[in-house]
Each structure stands twice: as C-alpha cells, then as structure tokens.
Amino acid sequence: MRKFLIKQWLFQQEFFWEARTRIFAWYLGLSSVFIGLSIPIFSHLAVTQVDRRIEEDLGEEIEAFEKSLKNYQNQDIKTIFDRFLEYKIPGDKTFLIAIAQGQFYRSSPVSLPEAISPDSRLITKLAQTKSPLIEHNQIQDPEVGDILYTAEPVEIQGIVQGVLIVANIPQGERREALSVIVLVIKVLVWAFVLAIIAGWGVAGQVLHPVRSLIKTANAITEEDLTQRIPLRGGTGEMAELAKTFNNMMNRLEAAFKTQREFLNDASHEIRTPITIIRGHLELLEYSDAQERAETIALVLDELDRMSVFVEDLLLLARAERRDFLISREVDLSELTGEIFLKIRALGERKWRLDSQGKGTVNLDRQRIIQAIMNLAQNAVQHTNSNDIITFGSAIENKEVYFWVRDTGIGIPIQDQERIFQKFIRSSNSRNANQGTGLGLSVVSAIAQSHHGHVELYSQLGKGSMFVIVVPKKSPVKRHNL
C-alpha cells in the first residue's frame, strides 16, 4: 500500500510539473480570468446601454412636444395637450402625463403605475415645475423598480399653464437585456468547456516534437546513434528544435564513428611496434653482443616512432582547445628564412627558396613551423636525392600563403582528399612502413586552428604542392569550429 501511494504521489508530481500541464494550467487560468471579468463588464454595459436609450427616448418625446407647441401657440393648455396626446403614441413602458393648471389632466396610456398615479407624491411634486429639468432623474419604487423621468413646463403668454411629464419604467427592458446576458453566459460556458478540451489536445500537439525528442533521446545508445526526430513542416520553433536535434545527432554520430575508427587505427598502429619490440626483447638473452646492439638500436627506433606517434595524437587532441594557439606578431620574411634553414636538414635534396613574403603577420610561430616541417618531411619521403623541393611564402588579399613543392612521384587523385585523414597514407608511397599517418592531419589541424585551410595540387610522376592558407590576422584565442 505504501509503495502504491508513493507511486501515485510521484505520478502526480510528474503530471503537475509536465510542460503540457503547466501550459494548459496557464491557458485555463487566463481564460477563466478573462471570461470572469468579461461577464460583469458586459452586464454593466448592457444595462447602461438600455438606460442611455431610454434617456434618449425621453428627450425625443420632449422635442416632439416642443415642436407641436409651435403649431398651437394661440390655443389653451388643455387643447394643446389633447392634440398632442391624440396623435402621439409613446413607446413601451413610456408614459406621457399632462398637468394643466397644477392639476392632473390626462395621460397616455391611461393606466398608470401607482408610483406615477395622479395622486402620487412624484406627480404632485412635478406638477409644480416652473423650469425645465436640466437632466433626467430617477427614483426607486419597490413595486416597479427604477423610474426615469423628466418634466417640461408649458408657458402661455409668459405664464406657466401646465407641465408635460415623461416617465419610463426600464425594468422590463433591463430584464430582457439580462436574459440575453444569461444566454451569452451559457454559450460562453459551453465554449469555455470546448476550449478547455481543445486546449489540452492542442497543447499535446504543440509539445509532440518535445515528446518525440525525449523518446528519441531515450532510444539513443552508444551502439545506435541513428535515431532521428521525424520532421513535420519546415517552419516554427518546434521544427527548428527537431532540425537542431537531428543536426546535433548527425555531428555526434560522425564524432563517435570517427572516434571508433581512430581508436581502431591507433590501436593497430601501436600494436605493430609493441609486437616488434616484444619479439626482439624475447630473443635478446639468446643473442650475441652484435645482435644485442642491433636489437637495442631497433627497439630505440621503434620507441622513437611511438613517441612521435603519441606526440601527434596529443597535438590533434589539443587542437580542439581554445588555448591551442599563442598568436603573436611575426615578421614573415624572417620566419620564412628560419624555416628554410630547418627543413634543409631533413634530407639530402635540391632545396630551393622560392620567395619570402614581406610584412608582419599575426600567427602562432611554433605551430606554423611544425606544420611546414611536416610538409617538408612528407616531401622528403616521396622524393629522392635528385628531386627538387621548393619552399616559399607570400601575402595576398589579407591572407598568408606557405607552400612546399616537390618534383617527386605525386599523389593519386583518389588519395588526394583522403590523405588528410588520420592514419591514411598515399597508396603509391615509397615508404609505406614509415611515418605515423598523422603528419598531414596535424598540418590540417594547425591550419584550421588559425581559421585557415590546406590546399593540394598534385600530378602523378610530376610532383606535389601543398599550400597552407591562413588569415593575416589570426585570432589570439581559437574558438571551436
């Protein structure tokens, strides 16, 4: 029982904190507030509109009487009232009461409510009116409710001879207006109920991509990164969310694939020298002095190759960090001369300095030297002593160019894009067993860290040319690409 109650409590907590529930709660609360405020406001406006129309009717009755006075100016007061009331039919619940010589004379309609009967206090008071009422007045009667009225005195030869009283009982019209309001409220209630049901469904539809995102994210494992959110429509925030998630998963899938390939290739590259070292060390105790010296030299060579391999791996890993570059102002001509002196020591080739760029550039001096040394080493491995290796630099259109050109064997077209990947070597390499397969990857990483790139131009049998292109003003701190 306790576990059941705990599960129920957890379900309620999850339900009430779901985005769909909270959106629906806000929708329900705001709708309730707006509808709750609209009902009394609408009721007040409806009653006010009824009263305003009645006041306008009272004014129109007075205006009609004033017009009739112009046609009967020489008649006595009773004749004036008779002719006016004979043809004037008042509106519903409107009463025209004629007072002649201070006494009730006649009315239209004849039957009057008790509150405005000839002997009532209100009519007795209004019968003594000597000047027009400035505005319409209102009294409260317990039987008929509110009574709106106005009075117009009639002067004949400068003497007030009578009074026309116009009264209206608005209770009936107000009741009709309130009945319409009640009907409107019923419609609003039903519409509100339907809106609640529709709102819950719409909230679910709006958040469907989010649920798909959760479902897809839960289905993703390290072994299966192929799950994607199905796109429905190409616009809107939810579509953008789905696109962003799918793009993120594409990048993660590519990264995991690259990582697995990297680990497989790295383990293979490390396994070979370890196997060689172990095999020779196992036979070391059975070898003579000369064989031991040869074995030690071979082992040291393999360890050096492993050391270079590890250093290249570390450099590729650090290339993703913001502090990978330390950019400073460097004189390009001096840097070019310094690099040329270094690369000439890599092998006996016909080295040539093509050109030296003039000007100051902003870049990481050590990283650029490392990248060009890798290109020069690669050129040495694919040439012989009779080949020419040319190095140069230049500045053009706010970009800095470093190139290494050789007259070696060249690179096949099918390999020209692949060789910048990790552990990939050219299929026609003369030294397939030398190197780590990371040299050109390091060059590409250094160029990209400067927000630049590497270009390759090569023909089989004629040689290759590698060009590093970087901005003249590289960023001091590199942002992740």
C-alpha positions in Angstrom: 0.0 0.0 0.0 2.8 2.4 0.9 4.6 1.7 -2.5 1.3 2.3 -4.3 0.8 5.7 -2.5 4.4 6.6 -3.3 3.9 5.8 -7.0 0.7 7.8 -7.0 2.4 10.7 -5.4 5.3 10.5 -7.9 2.9 10.3 -10.8 1.0 13.4 -9.6 4.3 15.3 -9.1 5.4 14.4 -12.7 1.9 15.2 -14.1 1.7 18.6 -12.5 5.2 19.6 -13.5 4.9 18.5 -17.1 5.2 21.3 -19.7 1.8 20.3 -21.1 0.1 20.5 -17.8 1.7 23.9 -16.9 0.8 25.4 -20.4 -2.7 24.1 -20.0 -2.9 25.5 -16.5 -1.8 28.9 -17.6 -4.3 28.7 -20.5 -7.1 27.7 -18.2 -6.3 30.3 -15.6 -6.0 33.2 -18.1 -9.2 32.1 -19.9 -11.1 31.9 -16.6 -9.9 35.4 -15.6 -10.8 37.0 -18.9 -14.2 35.3 -19.0 -14.9 36.0 -15.4 -14.1 39.7 -15.9 -16.0 39.9 -19.2 -19.3 38.8 -17.7 -19.8 41.7 -15.2 -18.4 44.2 -17.7 -20.7 43.0 -20.4 -23.7 43.1 -18.0 -22.9 46.6 -16.9 -22.5 47.8 -20.5 -25.8 46.2 -21.5 -27.8 47.8 -18.7 -26.1 51.2 -19.3 -27.0 50.9 -23.0 -30.6 50.3 -22.1 -30.7 53.3 -19.7 -29.0 55.5 -22.4 -31.6 54.5 -25.0 -34.4 55.3 -22.6 -32.9 58.7 -21.8 -32.7 59.4 -25.5 -36.4 58.4 -25.9 -37.4 60.8 -23.1 -35.5 63.5 -24.8 -37.2 62.7 -28.1 -40.6 62.9 -26.5 -39.9 66.4 -25.1 -38.5 67.5 -28.5 -41.7 66.3 -30.3 -43.9 68.2 -27.7 -41.8 71.4 -28.2 -42.4 71.1 -32.0 -46.1 70.7 -31.5 -46.2 73.9 -29.4 -45.2 76.0 -32.3 -48.3 74.9 -34.2 -50.7 75.6 -31.3 -49.3 78.8 -29.7 -52.7 80.5 -29.5 -54.6 77.5 -28.0 -55.3 76.9 -24.4 -53.2 74.4 -22.4 -55.8 71.6 -22.5 -56.3 71.9 -26.3 -52.5 71.7 -26.7 -52.3 68.5 -24.6 -55.4 67.0 -26.3 -54.0 67.4 -29.8 -50.5 66.2 -28.8 -51.7 63.1 -27.0 -54.3 62.3 -29.6 -51.6 61.6 -32.3 -48.6 60.7 -30.1 -48.2 57.0 -29.2 -45.5 56.6 -26.6 -43.0 53.7 -26.6 -43.3 50.6 -24.5 -43.3 51.4 -20.7 -43.1 55.1 -21.5 -45.8 57.3 -20.0 -46.9 60.9 -21.1 -48.6 62.7 -18.2 -50.2 66.1 -18.8 -50.6 68.6 -15.9 -52.9 71.6 -16.5 -53.3 74.5 -14.1 -51.3 72.5 -11.5 -53.8 69.5 -11.7 -53.6 66.1 -13.4 -55.3 66.4 -16.7 -54.8 63.2 -18.7 -52.1 60.6 -19.7 -51.1 58.3 -22.4 -51.6 55.5 -21.8 -54.5 56.0 -19.5 -53.5 53.3 -17.0 -50.6 54.4 -14.8 -48.5 52.6 -12.2 -49.1 53.5 -8.6 -45.7 55.3 -8.4 -46.7 57.8 -11.1 -50.5 57.9 -10.5 -52.3 61.3 -10.4 -52.2 61.3 -6.6 -48.6 60.1 -6.2 -46.1 62.1 -4.4 -43.8 62.3 -7.6 -46.6 63.6 -9.9 -47.8 66.1 -7.2 -44.3 67.4 -6.9 -43.6 67.6 -10.7 -46.9 69.4 -11.2 -45.4 72.5 -9.6 -42.4 72.5 -12.0 -41.7 76.1 -13.3 -38.5 75.4 -15.3 -37.3 72.5 -17.4 -35.2 69.8 -15.7 -31.6 70.1 -16.6 -31.1 66.3 -16.7 -33.2 63.2 -16.5 -33.9 62.0 -13.0 -34.6 58.6 -11.4 -36.4 57.3 -8.4 -36.7 53.8 -6.9 -40.1 52.2 -6.4 -40.4 49.0 -4.5 -43.1 47.6 -6.9 -41.8 48.6 -10.4 -38.2 49.3 -9.6 -36.4 52.3 -11.1 -38.4 55.1 -12.8 -36.7 57.5 -15.2 -38.5 60.8 -15.7 -38.2 64.4 -17.0 -40.6 67.3 -17.0 -41.2 70.2 -19.4 -43.2 73.3 -18.2 -45.5 74.9 -20.8 -45.7 78.7 -20.9 -48.6 80.6 -22.5 -48.2 84.4 -22.6 -45.3 84.2 -20.2 -47.2 82.2 -17.6 -46.7 78.5 -16.8 -50.0 76.9 -17.7 -49.0 73.3 -17.5 -46.3 70.6 -17.4 -45.6 67.6 -19.6 -44.1 64.7 -17.6 -42.4 61.9 -19.5 -41.6 58.8 -17.4 -40.3 55.3 -18.2 -40.0 52.1 -16.2 -36.9 50.3 -17.6 -37.3 47.1 -15.5 -38.8 45.2 -18.4 -36.1 46.1 -20.9 -33.4 45.5 -18.3 -34.8 42.1 -17.7 -34.7 41.3 -21.4 -31.1 42.5 -21.6 -30.2 40.3 -18.6 -31.9 37.3 -20.2 -29.7 37.9 -23.2 -26.7 38.1 -20.9 -27.7 34.8 -19.3 -27.9 33.2 -22.7 -24.5 34.6 -23.6 -23.0 33.3 -20.4 -24.4 29.8 -21.2 -22.8 30.0 -24.6 -19.5 31.2 -23.1 -19.6 28.3 -20.5 -20.0 25.7 -23.3 -17.5 27.4 -25.4 -15.1 27.5 -22.5 -15.6 23.8 -21.8 -14.9 23.0 -25.5 -11.9 25.4 -25.5 -10.5 23.5 -22.4 -10.8 20.2 -24.2 -9.3 21.6 -27.4 -6.6 23.4 -25.4 -5.5 20.1 -23.8 -5.3 18.5 -27.2 -3.6 21.4 -28.8 -1.0 21.6 -26.0 -0.3 17.9 -26.7 0.1 18.5 -30.4 2.4 21.6 -29.8 4.6 19.6 -27.5 4.6 16.4 -29.7 8.1 17.2 -31.0 9.4 17.6 -27.5 8.0 14.1 -26.6 9.5 12.8 -29.8 12.8 14.4 -28.7 12.6 12.7 -25.3 11.6 9.3 -26.8 14.4 9.6 -29.4 16.9 10.6 -26.8 16.0 7.7 -24.6 16.3 5.3 -27.6 19.8 6.5 -28.4 22.7 4.4 -27.1 26.4 4.3 -27.9 25.7 1.4 -30.2 22.8 3.0 -32.0 23.1 6.7 -32.9 20.8 6.6 -36.0 17.6 7.7 -34.3 16.2 11.0 -35.6 13.0 13.1 -34.9 10.6 13.0 -37.9 10.1 16.5 -39.3 6.5 17.7 -39.9 6.6 21.0 -41.6 9.6 23.2 -42.2 8.8 26.3 -40.1 8.3 27.2 -36.4 10.2 26.8 -33.2 9.4 23.1 -32.9 10.6 22.4 -36.4 13.8 24.3 -35.6 14.2 22.3 -32.4 13.8 19.0 -34.3 16.3 20.2 -37.0 18.8 21.3 -34.4 18.5 18.0 -32.5 18.9 16.0 -35.7 21.9 18.0 -36.8 23.4 17.5 -33.3 22.9 13.8 -33.6 24.5 13.8 -37.1 27.5 15.5 -35.6 27.6 13.1 -32.6 27.2 10.1 -34.9 30.1 11.3 -37.1 32.2 12.1 -34.0 31.5 8.6 -32.5 32.3 7.0 -35.8 35.5 8.9 -36.1 36.4 8.1 -32.5 35.8 4.4 -33.1 37.9 4.5 -36.3 40.5 6.5 -34.5 40.7 4.0 -31.7 40.9 1.1 -34.0 43.6 2.7 -36.2 45.5 3.9 -33.2 45.5 0.5 -31.5 46.6 -1.0 -34.8 49.4 1.5 -35.2 50.6 1.0 -31.6 50.3 -2.8 -31.7 52.8 -3.2 -34.5 55.8 -1.6 -32.8 54.9 -3.2 -29.5 54.9 -6.6 -31.2 58.2 -5.9 -32.9 59.8 -4.7 -29.6 58.5 -7.7 -27.6 59.7 -10.2 -30.2 63.2 -8.8 -30.3 63.4 -8.5 -26.5 62.3 -12.1 -26.0 65.3 -13.2 -28.2 67.7 -10.8 -26.6 69.1 -13.2 -24.0 70.0 -15.7 -26.7 71.8 -13.2 -28.9 75.4 -12.3 -29.0 76.8 -8.8 -28.4 76.4 -7.6 -32.0 72.9 -8.9 -32.3 72.1 -7.3 -28.9 73.4 -3.9 -30.2 71.3 -4.3 -33.3 68.2 -5.2 -31.3 68.7 -2.3 -28.9 69.0 0.1 -31.9 65.9 -1.3 -33.5 63.9 -1.1 -30.2 65.0 2.5 -29.7 64.0 3.3 -33.2 60.5 1.8 -32.7 60.2 3.7 -29.3 61.1 6.9 -31.1 58.4 6.3 -33.7 55.9 5.5 -30.9 56.9 8.7 -29.2 56.3 10.8 -32.3 53.0 9.0 -32.8 51.9 9.8 -29.2 53.0 13.4 -29.6 51.0 13.7 -32.8 47.9 12.2 -31.1 48.3 14.7 -28.2 48.6 17.6 -30.7 45.5 16.6 -32.5 43.6 16.3 -29.2 44.9 19.8 -28.0 43.9 21.3 -31.4 40.3 21.4 -30.1 41.2 23.5 -27.1 40.9 27.3 -27.0 44.4 27.8 -25.8 46.0 25.7 -28.6 47.3 28.8 -30.3 49.6 31.5 -28.9 49.5 34.1 -31.7 52.0 37.0 -31.9 53.2 39.5 -34.4 55.8 37.8 -36.6 58.0 39.1 -39.5 57.1 36.8 -42.4 60.4 37.2 -44.2 62.5 36.3 -41.1 60.1 33.4 -40.3 60.4 32.1 -43.9 64.2 32.2 -43.8 64.3 30.4 -40.4 62.0 27.6 -41.6 64.1 27.1 -44.8 67.2 26.6 -42.7 65.4 24.0 -40.6 63.9 22.0 -43.4 67.2 21.7 -45.3 68.5 19.4 -42.6 65.7 16.9 -43.2 67.4 15.2 -46.1 69.8 15.5 -49.0 67.6 17.1 -51.6 67.9 20.0 -54.0 66.4 22.6 -51.7 65.2 26.0 -53.1 63.7 29.1 -51.5 61.0 30.3 -53.9 60.0 33.7 -52.4 59.8 35.4 -49.0 56.7 37.3 -48.1 57.2 40.8 -46.8 55.3 42.2 -43.9 54.1 41.5 -40.4 51.6 38.7 -39.7 49.8 37.5 -36.6 50.0 33.8 -36.0 51.4 31.0 -33.8 55.0 30.8 -34.9 55.8 27.4 -33.4 52.6 25.8 -34.8 53.3 27.1 -38.3 56.9 25.8 -38.2 55.7 22.4 -37.0 53.1 22.2 -39.9 55.7 23.2 -42.6 58.2 20.8 -41.1 55.6 18.0 -41.5 55.0 19.0 -45.1 58.8 19.1 -45.8 59.3 15.7 -44.2 56.4 14.3 -46.3 58.1 15.7 -49.4 61.4 14.1 -48.4 59.7 10.7 -48.0 58.2 10.9 -51.5 61.4 12.1 -53.4 64.9 11.1 -53.9 68.2 12.9 -53.8 67.9 14.2 -57.4 64.4 15.8 -56.8 63.8 19.5 -56.1 61.9 20.7 -53.0 60.9 24.3 -53.0 59.6 26.4 -50.1 58.2 29.9 -50.1 55.7 32.3 -48.6 53.6 35.3 -49.7 50.9 37.7 -48.6 47.9 38.4 -50.8 44.4 39.7 -50.1 44.8 39.7 -46.3 45.9 36.0 -46.4 49.3 34.4 -45.8 50.5 31.6 -48.0 53.1 29.0 -47.2 53.9 26.3 -49.8 56.1 23.2 -50.1 56.5 22.0 -53.7 58.4 18.9 -54.8 59.2 17.0 -58.1 58.5 13.6 -56.6 56.2 10.8 -57.5 52.9 12.7 -56.9 49.7 11.6 -55.3 46.9 9.6 -57.0 43.7 11.6 -57.5 41.7 9.1 -55.4 44.1 9.7 -52.4 44.3 13.5 -52.6 41.3 14.1 -50.3 41.9 11.1 -48.0 45.5 11.7 -47.0 44.5 14.5 -44.6 42.5 11.9 -42.6 44.2 10.2 -39.6 46.3 7.1 -40.4 45.8 7.4 -44.2 48.9 7.2 -46.4 49.1 7.5 -50.2 48.7 4.3 -52.0 51.9 4.8 -54.0 54.1 5.8 -51.0 57.7 4.6 -51.3 57.9 4.4 -47.5 54.6 2.9 -46.6 56.1 1.4 -43.4 57.5 4.7 -42.2 55.7 7.6 -40.5 52.6 7.5 -38.3 50.0 8.5 -40.9 49.2 11.6 -38.8 51.5 14.2 -40.3 49.1 15.7 -42.8 46.3 15.5 -40.2 48.4 17.6 -37.9 49.1 20.1 -40.7 45.3 20.4 -41.4 44.5 20.8 -37.7 47.1 23.6 -37.3 45.7 25.4 -40.4 42.1 25.1 -39.2 43.1 26.3 -35.8 44.3 29.5 -37.5 40.9 29.6 -39.3 42.6 28.6 -42.5 43.0 25.5 -44.7 45.4 23.4 -46.7 45.3 23.1 -50.5 46.9 20.3 -52.5 47.9 20.2 -56.2 49.5 17.0 -57.5 50.1 15.0 -60.6 51.5 11.5 -60.8 55.1 11.5 -61.9 55.4 15.3 -61.7 55.2 16.0 -58.0 53.0 17.7 -55.5 52.4 21.1 -54.0 50.9 21.7 -50.5 49.8 25.3 -49.7 48.8 26.4 -46.2 46.5 29.4 -46.3 45.8 31.4 -43.1 44.4 34.9 -42.4 47.0 37.6 -42.0 45.5 38.3 -38.5 44.7 35.1 -36.8 42.6 35.2 -33.6 44.6 35.1 -30.4 42.2 32.5 -28.9 40.7 30.0 -31.2 37.0 29.1 -30.9 35.8 25.6 -31.5 34.9 25.1 -35.2 
